[in-house]
Amino acid sequence: MISLIYVGYSDYKYIKKSTYQQAENNLDIANEYLNQHFNAVNNQLYLLGETYKYNYNLTEFLLSAQHLLDNETKYLEIGLFTSKGEYYATNYVYNPDADDNRSRAWFSDEMDYDKSFISNLYQSEQTNKWTVAIVRLLKLNNGGSVRIVLELDILGLYDKLSLLKTLMHGYVYAVDTKTGSIVMHPDPSRISTRSVSVTPAVLDSIVSNSMSKNTINYTYQGEDKFSIYGAENQFGWVLLSNSSNTYMTYKALNIGAVSFALFAILMVILISFFISNRIHSKGQVLSGSTRLEDIYVVLSQMASELIHFDNMFFFIHNPYSQEFEEPIQNIRLNENDVFSEVTDDKVNVSKMVNPLIPDILSTQRCVRIPLYNKGNLVGVIYLTNSNLKTLHFMNIFRNYAQSALINMLLTQKIRSEDSMTQLTNKAYLRQQMGTKIKSKTADTYLAMIDLDDFKIINDTNGHLFGDLVIIKTADMLKHYFNHKTVTSRYGGEEFAVLFHADDEDQAYKKLDEFRYGIETMIVSSEDKQCQFTVSIGFVKLRTSVDMTIYDADKALYLAKNNSKNKVYQSIELTN
């Protein structure tokens, strides 16, 4: 009995430590996400301010603001508050009442020039949605000043953060340090209400940094909960990641039930304790891993602690290629075949009649572990020639694997996407190039694309119009290249495409069709319009990432130096 009690206590201790680590990882991701958006808004306010300071043209300012609003779903309203007390905003909003404007949540007399002010939470007058405004006080050359206001959609901003889970039921939420009200929460009805966990006394301790640890324990609707908090974002909010103490206890007792069922055999109890100890020690390492190679190694070690098996295959869904990819073994499966085979979310142990993987024999038992995210199949683990008898520990294994994969995919998405164009960024492009070089994927080409005379476009039409040109170029890339192509914004006005073609002629034809599409396209925004061209250099994939980019750049420079608006290929020299 003492051994059984110790087993239950050890399980609870490991689960608690792992859960706290997972909550802290979620906070790191959430803080990084909010800081990225805060910096993006600051950049837009700066550009709008420079646009207005150039000639004090209110119409041009509002056109630029309207274009920005139409292309960014997280923005609700962009406006300009003049020194006369008048307020002009997007969607034809105008309010001449100075007293009314000064009473709005985004106005403050205590503002510094060129330093952003963040309002308290309020409901937007035009959309009735929850918002916070970021305001920039701009000093004009004529001695006057204006305030540029940008309202952020709180629910839209929280959309991706809602994917961060702790123990599948915990979530990330945010509290304003100035008011103590909830700013972000998965339940929209809780927004603007007082937080149960962050009481005024707790908030004072957080602001003064007098708390000895970053954990809050509280009771909500009769359930004991805890929250890990952090305030490392530029919005001035306290971010919290919570979970249920009751659920942690339930998980520990659920594991302990196996030991009680084997009470009559002391040796089996000791083995169960050993296995449980090993699972959670590996799970603790797994909760802090975001690299695929690290996750694969830890999962393989964790599975080997549970059962005997010959090989582990870890397939991850790639929506770009519509395949499930096993990067370690370099195997790809058609997504439709996998969806047909995996029809539920249960761990399956059986002999497969028509296995998708050649290494799986139809005469051997195989464990298939589906991994889901919000009802979507995002991964599948296969353990071949397995002797698994019970699914209890395998379900714990599946929970750890599922949480690790979801956090890895979300981290990758945040870090690999260009926020302006929704294309992938340079880091993701290099990673995909390395994968294809390693797997020796045939007939793969890299094209480097540069907008011709982009500085002239910016100088003539303004930076916001230049942003529109970049966005339209990205849209054309998505139009001309299919979902299996990696389209990236390489930097500034330069793009890159990693694509398949049967030969050099077909590769050239694809790129030239895109070049011609750009040449004949007209980009317009209200009273401004322009046509532009691109220069393209491409090369077949070399033996290294740097060599491939170097050769593609050489071809691009040839195109730029030969009248531009051309497609050039770099020829590989052989001895």
Secondary structure, DSSP 8 states (H G I E B T S, - for coil): -HHHHHHHHHHHHHHHHHHHHHHHHHHHHHHHHHHHHHHHHHHHHHHHHHHHHHH--HHHHHHHHHHHHHT-TTEEEEEEE-TTS-EEETTTEEE--HHHHHTSTT--S---BTS-EE---EE-TTT--EEEEEEEEEE-TTS-EEEEEEEEEHHHHHTTGGG-EETTTEEEEEEETTT-BEEE-SSGGGTTSB-SSS-HHHHHHHHHT--SSSEEEEEETTEEEEEEEE--STT-EEEEEEEEHHHHHHHHHHHHHHHHHTTT-HHHHHHHHHHHHHHHHHHHHHHT--SHHHHHHHHHHHHHHH---S-EEEEEEETTTTEEEETTTTEEEEHHHHHHH--SSS-EEEE-SS-SSTTS-TTSEEEEEEEEETTEEEEEEEE-S-----SHHHHHHHHHHHHHHHHHHHHHHHHHB-TTT--B-HHHHHHHHHHHHHTT-SSEEEEEEEETTHHHHHHHH-HHHHHHHHHHHHHHHHHHS-TTSEEEEEETTEEEEEEE-SSHHHHHHHHHHHHHHHHT--EEETTEEE---EEEEEEE--SSHHHHHHHHHHHHHHHHHTTSS-EEE------
